[in-house]
Amino acid sequence: MKAVAAIAAAITLPLGLVLLLAGQNANGSSSLAGAPTALARSDIPPAYLRWYMDAAQTCPGLGWNVLAAIGKVETDHGRSTLPGVHTGENHAGAGGPMQFLAASWAAYGTDGDHDGRRDRYNPADAIHGAANYLCHNHAGKGGRHLRRAIWHYNHADWYVRKVLDQADRYADTTPTGTGHGSVAVRAALRWLGTPYSWGGGGPNGPTYGTAHGAGIKGFDCSGLAQHAWAQVGIRLPRVAAAQYHAGTHIPRHALQPGDLVFFATNPANPATIHHVGIHLGGGRMIHAPQTGDVVRIATWTGNPTRERQYIGATRPTANSL
C-alpha cells in the first residue's frame, strides 16, 4: 500500500543490490519460499514466523519469506514504536504491523486467528490480510507478477528491491551442492516468471511452442525438465510420459532436489501422465503449470489434486535416452 512509505521511507536501499541467481534480477524469482535461515530464526519472533508460514499457505506460490520481509521493512515485525503500529495511524493513515490503510483493510483484511474479528493491529490477522492482498495481485505466480504485487503494496521500485533482498536473506531457497540435482534446480530457477508455452522449451532454453503455444516463447512442463537436466549433460525425452521411463525411479521418502515428480490422470497407468515438475524440497516443485501461467514454485505435497494424481518420481541418469 502506498501509505507504508511513511515508515519504510526511512530505510535506505543498499547500493549495488543484486539477487542471488543469474537471470533473476529482472524477475525477483529468488525470493520464493525456502527453509528459514539462521538470520530469520534469530530476527523473526517465533509467533510471527508461524503466522508468516501459515498465511503463505493461503496463496499457493507465495513465499512466507516475502511476507516476513514486508513485515520487517514495515514495522520490524511489530517491534517499531512509531505511530500507527500498535494503535492509531501514522500521518498517511496506515496502521498495524503490516501497515494497512483503513480502506485496504476493509477490502482485504482477514481473520487470521479465527477469533471472529478482523483487526489490522492483530499480527495474525494483519499477516493473513497481507497474504490476501498480495495474492489478489497475483504474487503466487512469481516472477514479474510477484514484483508487481509488492509494488502495489508500496508504489516504489526501491521498496520492491528492499523486500526481495530481505526475503532472500530470510530463506534458503536454492540447493548449494554441486550434485547434478542441485545444478538442475538452479537452472530451472533461472527461468521463474517465464511464460508457459505448449510444446515450448528444450535443452537450450525457452522456444516458441506449437498449437496454442505457437505465439508464446517459453516452456511447457517437460521442456523445462529437459532444459534443467541438459545443463548437467543429461538428455531427457521430450514429453513427460517418456521422461517417466528415463532414469531411476525414486521412492517418495528419498526425494532429493532435482528429482522429477510426475502426475497422471490415472496413477495406475503411466500412459496417462500429463505433468512433470522438478522437486525443490520441502514439498515444493518448480514447474510450468499451464497456458496463461508462468514457470513458478508450487507446493505439491498436501495439495489434494496433486496428491491424487501423483504417480512417482525419477532421478535422471546419464543413460536416460
One Martini backbone bead per residue (centre of mass of N, CA, C, O) as a GRO file, in nm:
protein
  321
    1MET     BB    1   0.098   0.035   0.018
    2LYS     BB    2   0.146   0.364   0.001
    3ALA     BB    3   0.145   0.423   0.318
    4VAL     BB    4   0.416   0.272   0.398
    5ALA     BB    5   0.626   0.505   0.352
    6ALA     BB    6   0.637   0.635   0.635
    7ILE     BB    7   0.829   0.401   0.732
    8ALA     BB    8   1.010   0.299   0.485
    9ALA     BB    9   1.169   0.565   0.394
   10ALA     BB   10   1.403   0.535   0.620
   11ILE     BB   11   1.498   0.303   0.433
   12THR     BB   12   1.780   0.211   0.278
   13LEU     BB   13   1.927   0.113  -0.014
   14PRO     BB   14   2.154  -0.087  -0.111
   15LEU     BB   15   2.415  -0.077  -0.297
   16GLY     BB   16   2.434  -0.315  -0.546
   17LEU     BB   17   2.188  -0.481  -0.560
   18VAL     BB   18   2.152  -0.842  -0.580
   19LEU     BB   19   2.067  -1.131  -0.685
   20LEU     BB   20   2.169  -1.464  -0.660
   21LEU     BB   21   2.068  -1.541  -0.947
   22ALA     BB   22   2.095  -1.584  -1.257
   23GLY     BB   23   1.832  -1.396  -1.408
   24GLN     BB   24   1.664  -1.266  -1.141
   25ASN     BB   25   1.645  -0.955  -1.134
   26ALA     BB   26   1.384  -0.922  -1.317
   27ASN     BB   27   1.191  -1.142  -1.143
   28GLY     BB   28   1.227  -1.210  -0.833
   29SER     BB   29   1.280  -1.538  -0.783
   30SER     BB   30   1.460  -1.585  -0.508
   31SER     BB   31   1.207  -1.523  -0.290
   32LEU     BB   32   1.113  -1.789  -0.257
   33ALA     BB   33   1.052  -2.053  -0.077
   34GLY     BB   34   1.218  -2.155   0.232
   35ALA     BB   35   1.424  -2.211   0.465
   36PRO     BB   36   1.515  -2.085   0.748
   37THR     BB   37   1.744  -1.892   0.851
   38ALA     BB   38   1.936  -1.780   1.099
   39LEU     BB   39   1.828  -1.496   1.076
   40ALA     BB   40   1.528  -1.559   1.093
   41ARG     BB   41   1.536  -1.704   1.374
   42SER     BB   42   1.656  -1.441   1.524
   43ASP     BB   43   1.454  -1.199   1.409
   44ILE     BB   44   1.192  -1.368   1.425
   45PRO     BB   45   0.931  -1.412   1.588
   46PRO     BB   46   0.784  -1.707   1.637
   47ALA     BB   47   0.490  -1.619   1.585
   48TYR     BB   48   0.543  -1.477   1.318
   49LEU     BB   49   0.661  -1.715   1.163
   50ARG     BB   50   0.404  -1.881   1.174
   51TRP     BB   51   0.220  -1.674   1.030
   52TYR     BB   52   0.372  -1.655   0.767
   53MET     BB   53   0.346  -1.957   0.695
   54ASP     BB   54   0.038  -1.981   0.710
   55ALA     BB   55  -0.038  -1.752   0.509
   56ALA     BB   56   0.110  -1.867   0.256
   57GLN     BB   57  -0.092  -2.114   0.222
   58THR     BB   58  -0.327  -1.922   0.094
   59CYS     BB   59  -0.091  -1.875  -0.146
   60PRO     BB   60   0.008  -2.031  -0.395
   61GLY     BB   61   0.360  -1.935  -0.439
   62LEU     BB   62   0.392  -1.785  -0.176
   63GLY     BB   63   0.630  -1.666   0.023
   64TRP     BB   64   0.693  -1.628   0.351
   65ASN     BB   65   0.942  -1.431   0.312
   66VAL     BB   66   0.783  -1.199   0.192
   67LEU     BB   67   0.612  -1.136   0.435
   68ALA     BB   68   0.852  -1.098   0.630
   69ALA     BB   69   0.982  -0.863   0.477
   70ILE     BB   70   0.749  -0.669   0.508
   71GLY     BB   71   0.742  -0.677   0.820
   72LYS     BB   72   1.027  -0.560   0.846
   73VAL     BB   73   1.004  -0.294   0.684
   74GLU     BB   74   0.762  -0.174   0.834
   75THR     BB   75   0.796  -0.289   1.181
   76ASP     BB   76   0.980  -0.511   1.285
   77HIS     BB   77   0.761  -0.714   1.371
   78GLY     BB   78   0.614  -0.492   1.572
   79ARG     BB   79   0.862  -0.321   1.723
   80SER     BB   80   0.779  -0.061   1.654
   81THR     BB   81   0.722   0.291   1.791
   82LEU     BB   82   0.562   0.405   1.584
   83PRO     BB   83   0.307   0.537   1.458
   84GLY     BB   84   0.050   0.285   1.391
   85VAL     BB   85   0.126  -0.003   1.502
   86HIS     BB   86  -0.066  -0.043   1.774
   87THR     BB   87  -0.201   0.243   1.724
   88GLY     BB   88  -0.357   0.399   1.513
   89GLU     BB   89  -0.193   0.637   1.292
   90ASN     BB   90  -0.029   0.760   1.058
   91HIS     BB   91  -0.008   1.030   0.843
   92ALA     BB   92  -0.120   0.816   0.605
   93GLY     BB   93  -0.323   0.590   0.761
   94ALA     BB   94  -0.155   0.368   0.886
   95GLY     BB   95  -0.194   0.028   1.033
   96GLY     BB   96  -0.006  -0.186   1.188
   97PRO     BB   97   0.235  -0.431   1.117
   98MET     BB   98   0.140  -0.403   0.785
   99GLN     BB   99   0.024  -0.127   0.700
  100PHE     BB  100  -0.290  -0.044   0.681
  101LEU     BB  101  -0.539   0.081   0.532
  102ALA     BB  102  -0.863   0.104   0.591
  103ALA     BB  103  -0.963   0.036   0.301
  104SER     BB  104  -0.783  -0.212   0.256
  105TRP     BB  105  -0.884  -0.370   0.499
  106ALA     BB  106  -1.180  -0.388   0.412
  107ALA     BB  107  -1.098  -0.563   0.151
  108TYR     BB  108  -0.844  -0.772   0.290
  109GLY     BB  109  -0.913  -0.853   0.552
  110THR     BB  110  -0.830  -1.107   0.808
  111ASP     BB  111  -0.908  -1.396   1.008
  112GLY     BB  112  -0.631  -1.553   1.117
  113ASP     BB  113  -0.734  -1.662   1.428
  114HIS     BB  114  -1.045  -1.721   1.451
  115ASP     BB  115  -1.212  -1.487   1.650
  116GLY     BB  116  -1.427  -1.304   1.465
  117ARG     BB  117  -1.197  -1.092   1.383
  118ARG     BB  118  -1.080  -0.789   1.209
  119ASP     BB  119  -0.743  -0.689   1.291
  120ARG     BB  120  -0.479  -0.479   1.203
  121TYR     BB  121  -0.328  -0.519   1.501
  122ASN     BB  122  -0.330  -0.814   1.445
  123PRO     BB  123  -0.092  -1.013   1.333
  124ALA     BB  124  -0.249  -1.249   1.211
  125ASP     BB  125  -0.441  -1.077   1.044
  126ALA     BB  126  -0.237  -0.896   0.892
  127ILE     BB  127  -0.079  -1.125   0.748
  128HIS     BB  128  -0.322  -1.249   0.604
  129GLY     BB  129  -0.398  -0.987   0.459
  130ALA     BB  130  -0.135  -0.961   0.296
  131ALA     BB  131  -0.170  -1.224   0.142
  132ASN     BB  132  -0.436  -1.144   0.008
  133TYR     BB  133  -0.333  -0.894  -0.139
  134LEU     BB  134  -0.104  -1.030  -0.301
  135CYS     BB  135  -0.281  -1.246  -0.439
  136HIS     BB  136  -0.467  -1.046  -0.588
  137ASN     BB  137  -0.175  -0.958  -0.739
  138HIS     BB  138  -0.024  -1.241  -0.820
  139ALA     BB  139   0.219  -1.352  -0.636
  140GLY     BB  140   0.196  -1.673  -0.690
  141LYS     BB  141   0.342  -1.649  -0.988
  142GLY     BB  142   0.574  -1.479  -0.978
  143GLY     BB  143   0.805  -1.286  -1.077
  144ARG     BB  144   0.662  -1.014  -1.209
  145HIS     BB  145   0.414  -1.051  -1.029
  146LEU     BB  146   0.555  -1.017  -0.762
  147ARG     BB  147   0.672  -0.737  -0.804
  148ARG     BB  148   0.398  -0.601  -0.854
  149ALA     BB  149   0.266  -0.670  -0.583
  150ILE     BB  150   0.472  -0.515  -0.411
  151TRP     BB  151   0.427  -0.243  -0.547
  152HIS     BB  152   0.131  -0.217  -0.447
  153TYR     BB  153   0.205  -0.191  -0.147
  154ASN     BB  154   0.446   0.011  -0.259
  155HIS     BB  155   0.502   0.276  -0.482
  156ALA     BB  156   0.822   0.136  -0.512
  157ASP     BB  157   1.114   0.013  -0.631
  158TRP     BB  158   1.287   0.010  -0.376
  159TYR     BB  159   1.090  -0.163  -0.213
  160VAL     BB  160   1.106  -0.417  -0.378
  161ARG     BB  161   1.411  -0.462  -0.340
  162LYS     BB  162   1.408  -0.472  -0.032
  163VAL     BB  163   1.223  -0.715   0.002
  164LEU     BB  164   1.381  -0.922  -0.172
  165ASP     BB  165   1.639  -0.908  -0.010
  166GLN     BB  166   1.517  -0.998   0.261
  167ALA     BB  167   1.401  -1.266   0.160
  168ASP     BB  168   1.677  -1.392   0.092
  169ARG     BB  169   1.782  -1.380   0.393
  170TYR     BB  170   1.543  -1.575   0.513
  171ALA     BB  171   1.590  -1.786   0.266
  172ASP     BB  172   1.667  -2.114   0.158
  173THR     BB  173   1.619  -2.165  -0.191
  174THR     BB  174   1.903  -2.305  -0.272
  175PRO     BB  175   2.095  -2.533  -0.369
  176THR     BB  176   2.458  -2.572  -0.293
  177GLY     BB  177   2.535  -2.796  -0.447
  178THR     BB  178   2.713  -3.006  -0.708
  179GLY     BB  179   2.504  -3.172  -0.793
  180HIS     BB  180   2.289  -3.242  -1.040
  181GLY     BB  181   2.025  -3.155  -0.899
  182SER     BB  182   2.117  -2.869  -0.810
  183VAL     BB  183   2.179  -2.767  -1.094
  184ALA     BB  184   1.894  -2.808  -1.210
  185VAL     BB  185   1.751  -2.616  -1.020
  186ARG     BB  186   1.906  -2.358  -1.094
  187ALA     BB  187   1.820  -2.364  -1.390
  188ALA     BB  188   1.514  -2.335  -1.337
  189LEU     BB  189   1.513  -2.072  -1.160
  190ARG     BB  190   1.601  -1.877  -1.389
  191TRP     BB  191   1.282  -1.907  -1.522
  192LEU     BB  192   1.118  -1.751  -1.353
  193GLY     BB  193   0.832  -1.608  -1.521
  194THR     BB  194   0.804  -1.777  -1.759
  195PRO     BB  195   0.619  -1.865  -2.001
  196TYR     BB  196   0.382  -2.067  -2.104
  197SER     BB  197   0.445  -2.331  -2.364
  198TRP     BB  198   0.322  -2.529  -2.582
  199GLY     BB  199   0.608  -2.706  -2.676
  200GLY     BB  200   0.815  -2.554  -2.510
  201GLY     BB  201   1.131  -2.598  -2.502
  202GLY     BB  202   1.478  -2.694  -2.408
  203PRO     BB  203   1.808  -2.739  -2.373
  204ASN     BB  204   1.852  -2.411  -2.462
  205GLY     BB  205   1.555  -2.323  -2.383
  206PRO     BB  206   1.338  -2.114  -2.482
  207THR     BB  207   1.045  -2.150  -2.698
  208TYR     BB  208   0.842  -2.188  -2.939
  209GLY     BB  209   0.556  -2.334  -2.980
  210THR     BB  210   0.257  -2.514  -3.021
  211ALA     BB  211  -0.026  -2.437  -3.124
  212HIS     BB  212  -0.123  -2.254  -2.845
  213GLY     BB  213   0.214  -2.190  -2.839
  214ALA     BB  214   0.319  -2.045  -3.104
  215GLY     BB  215   0.322  -1.728  -2.971
  216ILE     BB  216   0.509  -1.856  -2.735
  217LYS     BB  217   0.784  -1.796  -2.526
  218GLY     BB  218   0.895  -2.101  -2.358
  219PHE     BB  219   0.746  -2.342  -2.136
  220ASP     BB  220   0.694  -2.656  -2.058
  221CYS     BB  221   0.724  -2.901  -1.840
  222SER     BB  222   0.924  -3.085  -2.011
  223GLY     BB  223   1.107  -2.858  -2.118
  224LEU     BB  224   1.220  -2.777  -1.842
  225ALA     BB  225   1.339  -3.050  -1.763
  226GLN     BB  226   1.524  -3.079  -2.005
  227HIS     BB  227   1.691  -2.826  -1.954
  228ALA     BB  228   1.796  -2.871  -1.666
  229TRP     BB  229   1.947  -3.149  -1.736
  230ALA     BB  230   2.130  -3.040  -1.969
  231GLN     BB  231   2.331  -2.878  -1.771
  232VAL     BB  232   2.459  -3.189  -1.699
  233GLY     BB  233   2.439  -3.377  -1.970
  234ILE     BB  234   2.131  -3.468  -1.965
  235ARG     BB  235   1.914  -3.655  -2.156
  236LEU     BB  236   1.575  -3.609  -2.248
  237PRO     BB  237   1.286  -3.655  -2.322
  238ARG     BB  238   1.020  -3.451  -2.422
  239VAL     BB  239   0.802  -3.609  -2.267
  240ALA     BB  240   0.669  -3.697  -1.970
  241ALA     BB  241   0.605  -4.001  -2.016
  242ALA     BB  242   0.900  -4.062  -2.109
  243GLN     BB  243   1.054  -3.952  -1.857
  244TYR     BB  244   0.948  -4.169  -1.657
  245HIS     BB  245   1.139  -4.398  -1.816
  246ALA     BB  246   1.377  -4.220  -1.715
  247GLY     BB  247   1.572  -4.349  -1.505
  248THR     BB  248   1.538  -4.353  -1.157
  249HIS     BB  249   1.334  -4.475  -0.929
  250ILE     BB  250   1.183  -4.288  -0.653
  251PRO     BB  251   1.106  -4.271  -0.349
  252ARG     BB  252   0.950  -4.035  -0.170
  253HIS     BB  253   1.147  -4.037   0.089
  254ALA     BB  254   1.411  -3.989  -0.131
  255LEU     BB  255   1.392  -3.713  -0.218
  256GLN     BB  256   1.557  -3.476  -0.432
  257PRO     BB  257   1.689  -3.229  -0.570
  258GLY     BB  258   1.574  -3.264  -0.920
  259ASP     BB  259   1.369  -3.445  -0.915
  260LEU     BB  260   1.108  -3.608  -1.081
  261VAL     BB  261   0.761  -3.529  -1.084
  262PHE     BB  262   0.453  -3.715  -1.132
  263PHE     BB  263   0.136  -3.684  -1.323
  264ALA     BB  264  -0.191  -3.851  -1.336
  265THR     BB  265  -0.501  -3.938  -1.417
  266ASN     BB  266  -0.387  -4.246  -1.378
  267PRO     BB  267  -0.172  -4.381  -1.142
  268ALA     BB  268  -0.187  -4.683  -1.285
  269ASN     BB  269  -0.112  -4.515  -1.567
  270PRO     BB  270   0.157  -4.389  -1.740
  271ALA     BB  271  -0.001  -4.297  -2.005
  272THR     BB  272  -0.147  -4.048  -1.820
  273ILE     BB  273   0.071  -3.857  -1.820
  274HIS     BB  274   0.073  -3.471  -1.783
  275HIS     BB  275   0.303  -3.413  -1.553
  276VAL     BB  276   0.601  -3.215  -1.457
  277GLY     BB  277   0.842  -3.177  -1.193
  278ILE     BB  278   1.084  -3.004  -0.988
  279HIS     BB  279   1.231  -3.085  -0.716
  280LEU     BB  280   1.306  -2.876  -0.421
  281GLY     BB  281   1.162  -2.911  -0.152
  282GLY     BB  282   0.931  -2.907   0.093
  283GLY     BB  283   0.696  -2.993  -0.120
  284ARG     BB  284   0.829  -2.868  -0.380
  285MET     BB  285   0.806  -2.716  -0.713
  286ILE     BB  286   0.920  -2.675  -1.040
  287HIS     BB  287   0.699  -2.525  -1.291
  288ALA     BB  288   0.486  -2.558  -1.584
  289PRO     BB  289   0.153  -2.551  -1.573
  290GLN     BB  290  -0.002  -2.343  -1.792
  291THR     BB  291  -0.185  -2.171  -1.981
  292GLY     BB  292  -0.119  -1.835  -1.860
  293ASP     BB  293   0.131  -1.905  -1.719
  294VAL     BB  294   0.423  -1.968  -1.511
  295VAL     BB  295   0.712  -2.019  -1.396
  296ARG     BB  296   0.705  -2.199  -1.078
  297ILE     BB  297   0.638  -2.230  -0.741
  298ALA     BB  298   0.502  -2.527  -0.577
  299THR     BB  299   0.286  -2.700  -0.378
  300TRP     BB  300   0.225  -3.060  -0.370
  301THR     BB  301   0.213  -3.132  -0.093
  302GLY     BB  302  -0.128  -3.153   0.011
  303ASN     BB  303  -0.243  -3.141  -0.265
  304PRO     BB  304  -0.514  -3.295  -0.368
  305THR     BB  305  -0.458  -3.324  -0.673
  306ARG     BB  306  -0.161  -3.411  -0.662
  307GLU     BB  307  -0.197  -3.654  -0.479
  308ARG     BB  308  -0.399  -3.807  -0.667
  309GLN     BB  309  -0.178  -3.790  -0.928
  310TYR     BB  310   0.051  -3.928  -0.811
  311ILE     BB  311   0.309  -4.168  -0.949
  312GLY     BB  312   0.612  -4.042  -0.930
  313ALA     BB  313   0.981  -4.078  -0.949
  314THR     BB  314   1.290  -3.943  -1.085
  315ARG     BB  315   1.648  -3.997  -1.165
  316PRO     BB  316   1.848  -3.883  -1.374
  317THR     BB  317   2.063  -4.021  -1.622
  318ALA     BB  318   2.307  -4.064  -1.861
  319ASN     BB  319   2.097  -4.310  -1.983
  320SER     BB  320   1.801  -4.193  -2.046
  321LEU     BB  321   1.810  -4.258  -2.375
   0.00000   0.00000   0.00000
